[in-house]
């Protein structure tokens, strides 16, 4: 059988679902869940890093930057992993976002602080089923204003930066792996309230 030419590529052995777009009005603050399909659980010592770097925006022009801003702003985002409390217990205090395991199903507390209840998570309305391979990326309201990006959004043109999430497994295995499962663009649009000082 004849061998194929090295440049006749027919299989992509490592692909992704494409780049993402996060669109915000300047001053918005949100947290978004990210499902990491290559992990069984997000707990257990993984390192999560998410960053946004300022794009080479042009004032008053609505165009996608094709490069990063020289000496531009680089922002590290918080990646939150819910606190895993182990097997559920009726005498343990749980707070909002705590995760437990009950009958081989993960549950996350929807509401409450230092809550103790004998009602099991599968029937308690304050618990909801949870996928243990989900992390949450937090975008702060000061994303483009503290520190200030070189170009700010106008009523006719947003500004954009580049986003990436990196996941590194704990040391101690045969070979410590690092994944970059999510990349894309962060778009920040004009906001009149961002121009008015807080009263």
N, CA and C atoms as an extended XYZ file, in Angstrom:
597
Properties=species:S:1:pos:R:3:atomname:S:1:resname:S:1:resid:I:1 pbc="F F F"
N         0.839       -1.166        0.000 N   UNK     1
C         0.000        0.000        0.000 CA  UNK     1
C         0.895        1.244        0.000 C   UNK     1
N         0.566        2.188       -0.901 N   UNK     2
C         1.344        3.422       -0.979 CA  UNK     2
C         1.077        4.288        0.242 C   UNK     2
N         2.111        4.943        0.717 N   UNK     3
C         1.983        5.833        1.872 CA  UNK     3
C         1.583        7.225        1.394 C   UNK     3
N         0.844        7.936        2.220 N   UNK     4
C         0.416        9.291        1.848 CA  UNK     4
C         1.567       10.272        2.031 C   UNK     4
N         1.469       11.378        1.309 N   UNK     5
C         2.467       12.430        1.458 CA  UNK     5
C         2.303       13.075        2.824 C   UNK     5
N         3.399       13.547        3.403 N   UNK     6
C         3.360       14.089        4.761 CA  UNK     6
C         2.481       15.330        4.860 C   UNK     6
N         2.298       16.071        3.777 N   UNK     7
C         1.474       17.275        3.818 CA  UNK     7
C         0.028       17.033        3.403 C   UNK     7
N        -0.325       15.785        3.061 N   UNK     8
C        -1.720       15.444        2.743 CA  UNK     8
C        -2.439       15.075        4.040 C   UNK     8
N        -2.804       16.095        4.810 N   UNK     9
C        -3.378       15.872        6.131 CA  UNK     9
C        -4.851       15.497        5.998 C   UNK     9
N        -5.212       14.369        6.602 N   UNK    10
C        -6.607       13.917        6.565 CA  UNK    10
C        -7.222       13.793        7.953 C   UNK    10
N        -6.397       13.741        8.992 N   UNK    11
C        -6.901       13.605       10.357 CA  UNK    11
C        -6.307       14.689       11.243 C   UNK    11
N        -7.181       15.358       12.007 N   UNK    12
C        -6.731       16.309       13.020 CA  UNK    12
C        -6.836       15.588       14.357 C   UNK    12
N        -5.700       15.195       14.913 N   UNK    13
C        -5.688       14.364       16.106 CA  UNK    13
C        -5.952       15.147       17.384 C   UNK    13
N        -5.904       16.461       17.301 N   UNK    14
C        -6.210       17.286       18.473 CA  UNK    14
C        -6.951       18.521       17.988 C   UNK    14
N        -8.271       18.516       18.178 N   UNK    15
C        -9.073       19.640       17.720 CA  UNK    15
C        -9.885       20.199       18.879 C   UNK    15
N       -10.630       21.269       18.623 N   UNK    16
C       -11.508       21.840       19.634 CA  UNK    16
C       -12.791       22.279       18.944 C   UNK    16
N       -13.704       22.837       19.723 N   UNK    17
C       -15.000       23.221       19.159 CA  UNK    17
C       -14.990       24.648       18.624 C   UNK    17
N       -13.822       25.280       18.593 N   UNK    18
C       -13.707       26.622       18.040 CA  UNK    18
C       -13.547       27.677       19.115 C   UNK    18
N       -13.240       28.881       18.676 N   UNK    19
C       -13.058       30.006       19.585 CA  UNK    19
C       -14.401       30.518       20.086 C   UNK    19
N       -14.362       31.236       21.212 N   UNK    20
C       -15.579       31.769       21.816 CA  UNK    20
C       -15.537       33.289       21.798 C   UNK    20
N       -16.709       33.902       21.956 N   UNK    21
C       -16.820       35.343       22.109 CA  UNK    21
C       -17.546       35.626       23.408 C   UNK    21
N       -16.906       36.383       24.303 N   UNK    22
C       -17.549       36.881       25.514 CA  UNK    22
C       -17.861       38.346       25.242 C   UNK    22
N       -19.115       38.745       25.319 N   UNK    23
C       -19.495       40.126       25.037 CA  UNK    23
C       -20.073       40.763       26.300 C   UNK    23
N       -19.503       41.905       26.697 N   UNK    24
C       -19.923       42.609       27.904 CA  UNK    24
C       -20.197       44.075       27.592 C   UNK    24
N       -21.105       44.654       28.364 N   UNK    25
C       -21.218       46.102       28.425 CA  UNK    25
C       -20.222       46.543       29.490 C   UNK    25
N       -19.460       47.610       29.232 N   UNK    26
C       -18.428       48.034       30.172 CA  UNK    26
C       -19.037       48.218       31.570 C   UNK    26
N       -18.423       47.611       32.555 N   UNK    27
C       -18.912       47.678       33.931 CA  UNK    27
C       -19.723       46.471       34.359 C   UNK    27
N       -20.067       45.580       33.415 N   UNK    28
C       -20.764       44.347       33.811 CA  UNK    28
C       -19.795       43.431       34.543 C   UNK    28
N       -20.342       42.645       35.451 N   UNK    29
C       -19.541       41.674       36.196 CA  UNK    29
C       -20.314       40.363       36.218 C   UNK    29
N       -19.698       39.319       35.689 N   UNK    30
C       -20.380       38.032       35.598 CA  UNK    30
C       -19.431       36.874       35.822 C   UNK    30
N       -20.043       35.731       36.086 N   UNK    31
C       -19.319       34.472       36.276 CA  UNK    31
C       -19.955       33.450       35.350 C   UNK    31
N       -19.130       32.700       34.634 N   UNK    32
C       -19.649       31.751       33.663 CA  UNK    32
C       -19.114       30.345       33.926 C   UNK    32
N       -20.000       29.327       33.836 N   UNK    33
C       -19.549       27.947       34.016 CA  UNK    33
C       -18.855       27.434       32.758 C   UNK    33
N       -17.783       26.682       32.963 N   UNK    34
C       -17.054       26.040       31.872 CA  UNK    34
C       -16.978       24.555       32.203 C   UNK    34
N       -17.492       23.713       31.320 N   UNK    35
C       -17.417       22.269       31.515 CA  UNK    35
C       -16.137       21.753       30.877 C   UNK    35
N       -15.318       21.083       31.661 N   UNK    36
C       -14.046       20.533       31.191 CA  UNK    36
C       -14.248       19.050       30.898 C   UNK    36
N       -14.614       18.744       29.674 N   UNK    37
C       -14.980       17.376       29.302 CA  UNK    37
C       -13.833       16.376       29.428 C   UNK    37
N       -12.609       16.847       29.456 N   UNK    38
C       -11.463       15.934       29.543 CA  UNK    38
C       -11.135       15.561       30.993 C   UNK    38
N       -11.856       16.145       31.970 N   UNK    39
C       -11.654       15.808       33.379 CA  UNK    39
C       -12.894       15.115       33.935 C   UNK    39
N       -12.694       14.158       34.831 N   UNK    40
C       -13.822       13.537       35.523 CA  UNK    40
C       -14.351       14.482       36.593 C   UNK    40
N       -13.431       15.102       37.351 N   UNK    41
C       -13.806       16.109       38.342 CA  UNK    41
C       -12.799       17.250       38.281 C   UNK    41
N       -13.254       18.449       38.637 N   UNK    42
C       -12.370       19.614       38.658 CA  UNK    42
C       -11.644       19.742       39.985 C   UNK    42
N       -11.995       18.903       40.957 N   UNK    43
C       -11.351       18.929       42.264 CA  UNK    43
C       -10.019       18.198       42.189 C   UNK    43
N        -9.200       18.352       43.202 N   UNK    44
C        -8.020       17.496       43.303 CA  UNK    44
C        -6.710       18.112       42.875 C   UNK    44
N        -6.528       19.396       43.068 N   UNK    45
C        -5.211       19.975       42.887 CA  UNK    45
C        -4.863       20.464       41.502 C   UNK    45
N        -5.827       20.540       40.592 N   UNK    46
C        -5.551       21.114       39.277 CA  UNK    46
C        -5.298       22.616       39.421 C   UNK    46
N        -4.475       23.158       38.526 N   UNK    47
C        -4.214       24.593       38.493 CA  UNK    47
C        -4.978       25.185       37.316 C   UNK    47
N        -5.744       26.238       37.597 N   UNK    48
C        -6.562       26.892       36.573 CA  UNK    48
C        -6.080       28.325       36.394 C   UNK    48
N        -5.823       28.701       35.160 N   UNK    49
C        -5.384       30.051       34.850 CA  UNK    49
C        -6.225       30.573       33.685 C   UNK    49
N        -6.801       31.764       33.864 N   UNK    50
C        -7.554       32.412       32.788 CA  UNK    50
C        -7.041       33.837       32.673 C   UNK    50
N        -6.797       34.268       31.455 N   UNK    51
C        -6.256       35.603       31.243 CA  UNK    51
C        -6.987       36.296       30.092 C   UNK    51
N        -6.946       37.635       30.137 N   UNK    52
C        -7.376       38.468       29.018 CA  UNK    52
C        -6.240       39.437       28.742 C   UNK    52
N        -5.825       39.527       27.478 N   UNK    53
C        -4.821       40.512       27.080 CA  UNK    53
C        -5.472       41.494       26.120 C   UNK    53
N        -5.133       42.761       26.296 N   UNK    54
C        -5.721       43.836       25.490 CA  UNK    54
C        -5.350       43.680       24.021 C   UNK    54
N        -6.344       43.785       23.157 N   UNK    55
C        -6.098       43.735       21.724 CA  UNK    55
C        -5.666       45.082       21.182 C   UNK    55
N        -5.117       45.072       19.970 N   UNK    56
C        -4.690       46.307       19.310 CA  UNK    56
C        -5.920       46.967       18.691 C   UNK    56
N        -6.664       47.696       19.536 N   UNK    57
C        -7.880       48.371       19.099 CA  UNK    57
C        -7.541       49.746       18.546 C   UNK    57
N        -8.386       50.239       17.640 N   UNK    58
C        -8.227       51.572       17.059 CA  UNK    58
C        -9.433       52.395       17.467 C   UNK    58
N        -9.191       53.550       18.074 N   UNK    59
C       -10.263       54.386       18.597 CA  UNK    59
C       -11.278       54.731       17.502 C   UNK    59
N       -12.569       54.459       17.812 N   UNK    60
C       -13.651       54.807       16.908 CA  UNK    60
C       -13.848       53.856       15.741 C   UNK    60
N       -13.046       52.810       15.663 N   UNK    61
C       -13.143       51.850       14.550 CA  UNK    61
C       -13.610       50.509       15.105 C   UNK    61
N       -14.700       49.982       14.527 N   UNK    62
C       -15.232       48.687       14.952 CA  UNK    62
C       -14.627       47.594       14.077 C   UNK    62
N       -13.458       47.130       14.465 N   UNK    63
C       -12.807       46.051       13.721 CA  UNK    63
C       -12.158       45.093       14.706 C   UNK    63
N       -12.098       43.838       14.333 N   UNK    64
C       -11.481       42.822       15.182 CA  UNK    64
C        -9.968       43.006       15.175 C   UNK    64
N        -9.349       43.182       16.337 N   UNK    65
C        -7.883       43.323       16.347 CA  UNK    65
C        -7.221       42.034       15.885 C   UNK    65
N        -6.119       42.190       15.205 N   UNK    66
C        -5.367       41.028       14.727 CA  UNK    66
C        -4.055       40.855       15.469 C   UNK    66
N        -3.855       41.681       16.494 N   UNK    67
C        -2.627       41.595       17.281 CA  UNK    67
C        -2.937       42.093       18.696 C   UNK    67
N        -2.003       41.870       19.594 N   UNK    68
C        -2.149       42.395       20.949 CA  UNK    68
C        -1.587       43.806       20.987 C   UNK    68
N        -2.083       44.609       21.937 N   UNK    69
C        -1.598       45.973       22.115 CA  UNK    69
C        -0.184       45.928       22.691 C   UNK    69
N         0.803       46.585       22.041 N   UNK    70
C         2.150       46.633       22.618 CA  UNK    70
C         2.102       47.250       24.021 C   UNK    70
N         2.705       46.592       24.984 N   UNK    71
C         2.684       47.018       26.382 CA  UNK    71
C         1.256       47.182       26.903 C   UNK    71
N         0.330       46.403       26.344 N   UNK    72
C        -1.075       46.499       26.724 CA  UNK    72
C        -1.352       45.846       28.069 C   UNK    72
N        -2.599       45.994       28.496 N   UNK    73
C        -3.028       45.471       29.785 CA  UNK    73
C        -3.182       43.950       29.712 C   UNK    73
N        -2.696       43.279       30.736 N   UNK    74
C        -2.856       41.828       30.883 CA  UNK    74
C        -3.577       41.588       32.200 C   UNK    74
N        -4.711       40.886       32.151 N   UNK    75
C        -5.537       40.677       33.341 CA  UNK    75
C        -5.649       39.180       33.626 C   UNK    75
N        -5.344       38.784       34.858 N   UNK    76
C        -5.582       37.412       35.294 CA  UNK    76
C        -6.975       37.348       35.912 C   UNK    76
N        -7.784       36.412       35.443 N   UNK    77
C        -9.143       36.243       35.946 CA  UNK    77
C        -9.153       35.170       37.033 C   UNK    77
N       -10.125       35.248       37.907 N   UNK    78
C       -10.304       34.216       38.919 CA  UNK    78
C       -11.080       33.054       38.303 C   UNK    78
N       -10.583       31.849       38.514 N   UNK    79
C       -11.297       30.639       38.130 CA  UNK    79
C       -11.719       29.966       39.433 C   UNK    79
N       -13.021       29.917       39.656 N   UNK    80
C       -13.544       29.379       40.911 CA  UNK    80
C       -13.950       27.917       40.735 C   UNK    80
N       -13.493       27.101       41.662 N   UNK    81
C       -13.901       25.701       41.720 CA  UNK    81
C       -14.738       25.547       42.988 C   UNK    81
N       -15.984       25.062       42.880 N   UNK    82
C       -16.784       24.891       44.099 CA  UNK    82
C       -16.063       24.008       45.115 C   UNK    82
N       -16.318       24.263       46.381 N   UNK    83
C       -15.662       23.505       47.454 CA  UNK    83
C       -16.322       22.137       47.576 C   UNK    83
N       -15.515       21.096       47.417 N   UNK    84
C       -16.013       19.727       47.540 CA  UNK    84
C       -15.898       19.293       48.999 C   UNK    84
N       -17.034       18.947       49.608 N   UNK    85
C       -17.091       18.596       51.024 CA  UNK    85
C       -17.141       17.096       51.279 C   UNK    85
N       -17.041       16.288       50.229 N   UNK    86
C       -17.063       14.839       50.407 CA  UNK    86
C       -18.478       14.292       50.488 C   UNK    86
N       -18.619       13.147       51.126 N   UNK    87
C       -19.938       12.519       51.263 CA  UNK    87
C       -20.855       13.378       52.129 C   UNK    87
N       -22.119       13.502       51.706 N   UNK    88
C       -23.099       14.296       52.443 CA  UNK    88
C       -23.340       13.696       53.822 C   UNK    88
N       -23.513       14.581       54.818 N   UNK    89
C       -23.820       14.163       56.180 CA  UNK    89
C       -24.909       15.066       56.738 C   UNK    89
N       -25.868       14.485       57.432 N   UNK    90
C       -26.998       15.258       57.968 CA  UNK    90
C       -26.604       16.170       59.127 C   UNK    90
N       -25.408       15.997       59.675 N   UNK    91
C       -25.000       16.822       60.816 CA  UNK    91
C       -23.908       17.842       60.452 C   UNK    91
N       -23.569       17.920       59.182 N   UNK    92
C       -22.530       18.847       58.733 CA  UNK    92
C       -23.146       20.150       58.253 C   UNK    92
N       -22.471       21.272       58.528 N   UNK    93
C       -22.921       22.569       58.035 CA  UNK    93
C       -22.452       22.745       56.588 C   UNK    93
N       -23.370       23.215       55.747 N   UNK    94
C       -23.046       23.476       54.349 CA  UNK    94
C       -23.485       24.900       53.992 C   UNK    94
N       -22.721       25.530       53.117 N   UNK    95
C       -23.048       26.864       52.628 CA  UNK    95
C       -23.214       26.838       51.112 C   UNK    95
N       -23.808       27.898       50.604 N   UNK    96
C       -24.074       28.017       49.161 CA  UNK    96
C       -22.818       27.687       48.355 C   UNK    96
N       -22.993       26.908       47.304 N   UNK    97
C       -21.950       26.471       46.371 CA  UNK    97
C       -21.110       25.304       46.880 C   UNK    97
N       -21.324       24.830       48.108 N   UNK    98
C       -20.640       23.620       48.557 CA  UNK    98
C       -21.140       22.436       47.736 C   UNK    98
N       -20.251       21.497       47.447 N   UNK    99
C       -20.585       20.303       46.666 CA  UNK    99
C       -20.399       19.073       47.544 C   UNK    99
N       -21.367       18.160       47.452 N   UNK   100
C       -21.295       16.900       48.199 CA  UNK   100
C       -21.592       15.740       47.253 C   UNK   100
N       -21.252       14.557       47.717 N   UNK   101
C       -21.580       13.334       46.986 CA  UNK   101
C       -22.619       12.569       47.808 C   UNK   101
N       -23.730       12.202       47.165 N   UNK   102
C       -24.775       11.436       47.851 CA  UNK   102
C       -25.321       10.403       46.873 C   UNK   102
N       -25.252        9.132       47.244 N   UNK   103
C       -25.698        8.026       46.378 CA  UNK   103
C       -25.064        8.103       44.987 C   UNK   103
N       -23.758        8.373       44.960 N   UNK   104
C       -22.970        8.441       43.725 CA  UNK   104
C       -23.392        9.563       42.780 C   UNK   104
N       -24.079       10.578       43.294 N   UNK   105
C       -24.467       11.754       42.519 CA  UNK   105
C       -23.933       12.983       43.243 C   UNK   105
N       -23.353       13.916       42.477 N   UNK   106
C       -22.866       15.164       43.056 CA  UNK   106
C       -24.006       16.171       43.136 C   UNK   106
N       -24.046       16.901       44.263 N   UNK   107
C       -25.044       17.952       44.472 CA  UNK   107
C       -24.338       19.223       44.933 C   UNK   107
N       -24.892       20.370       44.515 N   UNK   108
C       -24.373       21.673       44.936 CA  UNK   108
C       -25.486       22.417       45.658 C   UNK   108
N       -25.145       23.016       46.820 N   UNK   109
C       -26.139       23.757       47.587 CA  UNK   109
C       -26.447       25.063       46.871 C   UNK   109
N       -27.720       25.271       46.607 N   UNK   110
C       -28.191       26.435       45.856 CA  UNK   110
C       -28.295       27.678       46.732 C   UNK   110
N       -28.605       27.498       48.000 N   UNK   111
C       -28.815       28.637       48.883 CA  UNK   111
C       -28.582       28.221       50.333 C   UNK   111
N       -28.082       29.171       51.130 N   UNK   112
C       -27.919       28.913       52.555 CA  UNK   112
C       -26.509       29.175       53.042 C   UNK   112
N       -26.394       29.431       54.348 N   UNK   113
C       -25.108       29.635       55.006 CA  UNK   113
C       -25.108       28.814       56.289 C   UNK   113
N       -24.083       27.996       56.450 N   UNK   114
C       -23.960       27.129       57.636 CA  UNK   114
C       -25.259       26.365       57.890 C   UNK   114
N       -25.806       25.825       56.837 N   UNK   115
C       -27.099       25.135       56.904 CA  UNK   115
C       -26.898       23.679       57.320 C   UNK   115
N       -27.713       23.227       58.274 N   UNK   116
C       -27.727       21.831       58.695 CA  UNK   116
C       -29.138       21.322       58.482 C   UNK   116
N       -29.269       20.190       57.800 N   UNK   117
C       -30.595       19.637       57.527 CA  UNK   117
C       -30.490       18.122       57.386 C   UNK   117
N       -31.518       17.440       57.870 N   UNK   118
C       -31.564       15.978       57.739 CA  UNK   118
C       -32.212       15.551       56.427 C   UNK   118
N       -32.706       16.522       55.647 N   UNK   119
C       -33.323       16.198       54.347 CA  UNK   119
C       -32.207       15.897       53.351 C   UNK   119
N       -32.277       14.750       52.718 N   UNK   120
C       -31.203       14.338       51.810 CA  UNK   120
C       -31.200       15.200       50.549 C   UNK   120
N       -30.031       15.392       49.929 N   UNK   121
C       -29.927       16.279       48.768 CA  UNK   121
C       -30.801       15.884       47.575 C   UNK   121
N       -31.123       14.603       47.454 N   UNK   122
C       -31.927       14.180       46.305 CA  UNK   122
C       -33.376       14.656       46.392 C   UNK   122
N       -33.852       15.045       47.576 N   UNK   123
C       -35.226       15.546       47.726 CA  UNK   123
C       -35.284       16.970       48.291 C   UNK   123
N       -34.183       17.466       48.802 N   UNK   124
C       -34.137       18.825       49.354 CA  UNK   124
C       -34.103       19.822       48.193 C   UNK   124
N       -35.064       20.773       48.110 N   UNK   125
C       -35.095       21.707       46.985 CA  UNK   125
C       -33.934       22.697       46.959 C   UNK   125
N       -33.171       22.791       48.067 N   UNK   126
C       -32.041       23.713       48.082 CA  UNK   126
C       -30.759       23.096       47.529 C   UNK   126
N       -30.794       21.808       47.236 N   UNK   127
C       -29.666       21.157       46.573 CA  UNK   127
C       -30.029       20.929       45.113 C   UNK   127
N       -29.036       21.061       44.234 N   UNK   128
C       -29.249       20.767       42.814 CA  UNK   128
C       -28.127       19.865       42.328 C   UNK   128
N       -28.446       19.000       41.362 N   UNK   129
C       -27.400       18.124       40.808 CA  UNK   129
C       -26.311       18.972       40.178 C   UNK   129
N       -25.088       18.475       40.276 N   UNK   130
C       -23.927       19.247       39.823 CA  UNK   130
C       -22.976       18.350       39.043 C   UNK   130
N       -22.465       18.871       37.942 N   UNK   131
C       -21.429       18.163       37.187 CA  UNK   131
C       -20.081       18.499       37.832 C   UNK   131
N       -19.333       17.506       38.286 N   UNK   132
C       -18.112       17.801       39.048 CA  UNK   132
C       -16.938       18.298       38.203 C   UNK   132
N       -17.111       18.357       36.879 N   UNK   133
C       -16.024       18.839       36.026 CA  UNK   133
C       -16.288       20.265       35.522 C   UNK   133
N       -17.046       21.036       36.302 N   UNK   134
C       -17.366       22.418       35.943 CA  UNK   134
C       -16.570       23.380       36.817 C   UNK   134
N       -15.957       24.379       36.174 N   UNK   135
C       -15.322       25.490       36.884 CA  UNK   135
C       -16.020       26.773       36.447 C   UNK   135
N       -15.776       27.852       37.171 N   UNK   136
C       -16.460       29.119       36.894 CA  UNK   136
C       -15.418       30.212       36.676 C   UNK   136
N       -15.476       30.869       35.523 N   UNK   137
C       -14.562       31.966       35.216 CA  UNK   137
C       -15.259       33.277       35.547 C   UNK   137
N       -14.569       34.132       36.320 N   UNK   138
C       -15.141       35.398       36.768 CA  UNK   138
C       -14.545       36.567       35.983 C   UNK   138
N       -15.450       37.364       35.392 N   UNK   139
C       -15.059       38.560       34.656 CA  UNK   139
C       -15.429       39.774       35.512 C   UNK   139
N       -14.432       40.508       36.040 N   UNK   140
C       -14.734       41.635       36.931 CA  UNK   140
C       -15.236       42.853       36.168 C   UNK   140
N       -15.978       43.721       36.862 N   UNK   141
C       -16.524       44.916       36.222 CA  UNK   141
C       -15.425       45.882       35.803 C   UNK   141
N       -14.238       45.780       36.407 N   UNK   142
C       -13.122       46.664       36.056 CA  UNK   142
C       -12.251       46.111       34.931 C   UNK   142
N       -12.757       45.156       34.174 N   UNK   143
C       -11.924       44.452       33.200 CA  UNK   143
C       -11.151       45.402       32.283 C   UNK   143
N       -11.798       46.430       31.747 N   UNK   144
C       -11.088       47.336       30.831 CA  UNK   144
C       -10.774       48.689       31.451 C   UNK   144
N       -11.120       48.854       32.736 N   UNK   145
C       -10.938       50.173       33.349 CA  UNK   145
C        -9.987       50.180       34.538 C   UNK   145
N        -9.529       49.073       34.978 N   UNK   146
C        -8.632       49.060       36.132 CA  UNK   146
C        -7.712       47.868       36.084 C   UNK   146
N        -6.565       47.954       35.438 N   UNK   147
C        -5.986       49.116       34.764 CA  UNK   147
C        -6.684       49.449       33.434 C   UNK   147
N        -6.570       50.703       33.032 N   UNK   148
C        -7.302       51.207       31.875 CA  UNK   148
C        -6.655       50.740       30.574 C   UNK   148
N        -7.494       50.223       29.679 N   UNK   149
C        -7.009       49.861       28.352 CA  UNK   149
C        -6.672       51.128       27.572 C   UNK   149
N        -5.744       51.025       26.650 N   UNK   150
C        -5.288       52.176       25.866 CA  UNK   150
C        -6.421       52.821       25.085 C   UNK   150
N        -7.326       52.005       24.578 N   UNK   151
C        -8.477       52.499       23.820 CA  UNK   151
C        -9.730       52.075       24.569 C   UNK   151
N       -10.661       52.989       24.737 N   UNK   152
C       -11.918       52.712       25.421 CA  UNK   152
C       -13.053       52.609       24.405 C   UNK   152
N       -14.130       51.888       24.732 N   UNK   153
C       -15.245       51.767       23.788 CA  UNK   153
C       -15.952       53.100       23.571 C   UNK   153
N       -16.518       53.262       22.390 N   UNK   154
C       -17.332       54.431       22.063 CA  UNK   154
C       -18.727       53.924       21.688 C   UNK   154
N       -19.706       54.830       21.511 N   UNK   155
C       -21.042       54.369       21.112 CA  UNK   155
C       -21.061       53.591       19.787 C   UNK   155
N       -20.043       53.766       18.955 N   UNK   156
C       -20.031       53.073       17.654 CA  UNK   156
C       -18.977       51.979       17.553 C   UNK   156
N       -18.112       51.870       18.567 N   UNK   157
C       -17.051       50.862       18.450 CA  UNK   157
C       -16.703       50.239       19.803 C   UNK   157
N       -16.800       48.910       19.895 N   UNK   158
C       -16.342       48.232       21.112 CA  UNK   158
C       -14.828       48.085       21.093 C   UNK   158
N       -14.282       47.629       22.204 N   UNK   159
C       -12.873       47.232       22.245 CA  UNK   159
C       -12.834       45.738       22.532 C   UNK   159
N       -11.735       45.121       22.140 N   UNK   160
C       -11.646       43.662       22.274 CA  UNK   160
C       -10.272       43.245       22.786 C   UNK   160
N       -10.279       42.126       23.483 N   UNK   161
C        -9.053       41.508       23.955 CA  UNK   161
C        -9.122       40.015       23.696 C   UNK   161
N        -8.041       39.342       24.013 N   UNK   162
C        -7.950       37.906       23.750 CA  UNK   162
C        -7.974       37.134       25.070 C   UNK   162
N        -8.743       36.052       25.093 N   UNK   163
C        -8.987       35.246       26.290 CA  UNK   163
C        -8.422       33.843       26.114 C   UNK   163
N        -7.911       33.276       27.214 N   UNK   164
C        -7.503       31.870       27.200 CA  UNK   164
C        -7.621       31.275       28.594 C   UNK   164
N        -8.025       30.007       28.641 N   UNK   165
C        -8.075       29.233       29.880 CA  UNK   165
C        -7.060       28.107       29.778 C   UNK   165
N        -6.222       27.979       30.821 N   UNK   166
C        -5.224       26.906       30.868 CA  UNK   166
C        -5.474       26.055       32.099 C   UNK   166
N        -5.373       24.740       31.940 N   UNK   167
C        -5.570       23.789       33.036 CA  UNK   167
C        -4.329       22.896       33.113 C   UNK   167
N        -3.741       22.801       34.315 N   UNK   168
C        -2.555       21.962       34.520 CA  UNK   168
C        -2.857       20.970       35.621 C   UNK   168
N        -2.547       19.710       35.354 N   UNK   169
C        -2.824       18.695       36.364 CA  UNK   169
C        -1.765       18.733       37.466 C   UNK   169
N        -2.077       18.160       38.634 N   UNK   170
C        -1.127       18.180       39.745 CA  UNK   170
C         0.167       17.439       39.406 C   UNK   170
N         1.253       17.860       40.043 N   UNK   171
C         2.527       17.149       39.896 CA  UNK   171
C         2.414       15.763       40.509 C   UNK   171
N         3.297       14.890       40.114 N   UNK   172
C         3.368       13.588       40.745 CA  UNK   172
C         3.047       12.434       39.825 C   UNK   172
N         2.527       12.715       38.644 N   UNK   173
C         2.246       11.637       37.702 CA  UNK   173
C         3.471       11.330       36.868 C   UNK   173
N         3.272       10.505       35.852 N   UNK   174
C         4.362       10.150       34.949 CA  UNK   174
C         4.790       11.377       34.154 C   UNK   174
N         3.809       12.194       33.743 N   UNK   175
C         4.082       13.367       32.916 CA  UNK   175
C         2.978       14.386       33.170 C   UNK   175
N         3.314       15.543       33.716 N   UNK   176
C         2.311       16.553       34.064 CA  UNK   176
C         1.774       17.193       32.791 C   UNK   176
N         0.474       17.029       32.580 N   UNK   177
C        -0.144       17.533       31.356 CA  UNK   177
C        -0.751       18.910       31.578 C   UNK   177
N        -0.774       19.695       30.499 N   UNK   178
C        -1.411       21.009       30.479 CA  UNK   178
C        -2.319       21.082       29.266 C   UNK   178
N        -3.542       21.572       29.505 N   UNK   179
C        -4.514       21.739       28.423 CA  UNK   179
C        -4.879       23.204       28.288 C   UNK   179
N        -5.263       23.607       27.087 N   UNK   180
C        -5.793       24.946       26.830 CA  UNK   180
C        -7.124       24.761       26.102 C   UNK   180
N        -8.169       24.442       26.879 N   UNK   181
C        -9.430       24.024       26.268 CA  UNK   181
C       -10.300       25.151       25.728 C   UNK   181
N       -10.000       26.399       26.073 N   UNK   182
C       -10.899       27.477       25.677 CA  UNK   182
C       -10.087       28.733       25.362 C   UNK   182
N       -10.310       29.269       24.152 N   UNK   183
C        -9.677       30.511       23.730 CA  UNK   183
C       -10.711       31.332       22.980 C   UNK   183
N       -10.468       32.619       22.903 N   UNK   184
C       -11.391       33.433       22.142 CA  UNK   184
C       -11.179       34.910       22.356 C   UNK   184
N       -12.260       35.662       22.179 N   UNK   185
C       -12.225       37.119       22.212 CA  UNK   185
C       -13.190       37.625       23.280 C   UNK   185
N       -12.745       38.632       24.020 N   UNK   186
C       -13.601       39.354       24.952 CA  UNK   186
C       -13.897       40.706       24.318 C   UNK   186
N       -15.181       41.010       24.208 N   UNK   187
C       -15.619       42.265       23.599 CA  UNK   187
C       -16.267       43.124       24.675 C   UNK   187
N       -15.863       44.399       24.756 N   UNK   188
C       -16.426       45.307       25.748 CA  UNK   188
C       -17.065       46.478       25.013 C   UNK   188
N       -18.370       46.649       25.256 N   UNK   189
C       -19.139       47.689       24.562 CA  UNK   189
C       -19.370       48.901       25.459 C   UNK   189
N       -19.663       50.009       24.817 N   UNK   190
C       -19.856       51.299       25.473 CA  UNK   190
C       -20.984       51.253       26.490 C   UNK   190
N       -20.783       51.974       27.607 N   UNK   191
C       -21.801       52.070       28.664 CA  UNK   191
C       -21.849       53.495       29.201 C   UNK   191
N       -23.006       54.163       29.112 N   UNK   192
C       -23.109       55.495       29.712 CA  UNK   192
C       -22.891       55.482       31.225 C   UNK   192
N       -23.375       54.448       31.911 N   UNK   193
C       -23.211       54.438       33.370 CA  UNK   193
C       -21.749       54.287       33.771 C   UNK   193
N       -20.919       53.724       32.903 N   UNK   194
C       -19.495       53.602       33.226 CA  UNK   194
C       -18.820       54.971       33.221 C   UNK   194
N       -19.420       55.955       32.557 N   UNK   195
C       -18.843       57.299       32.504 CA  UNK   195
C       -19.266       58.170       33.683 C   UNK   195
N       -20.352       57.786       34.347 N   UNK   196
C       -20.872       58.603       35.438 CA  UNK   196
C       -20.291       58.097       36.753 C   UNK   196
N       -19.618       58.976       37.512 N   UNK   197
C       -19.044       58.511       38.784 CA  UNK   197
C       -20.132       57.984       39.723 C   UNK   197
N       -19.773       56.995       40.516 N   UNK   198
C       -20.703       56.464       41.514 CA  UNK   198
C       -21.055       57.558       42.507 C   UNK   198
N       -22.319       57.597       42.888 N   UNK   199
C       -22.772       58.619       43.834 CA  UNK   199
C       -22.680       58.087       45.249 C   UNK   199
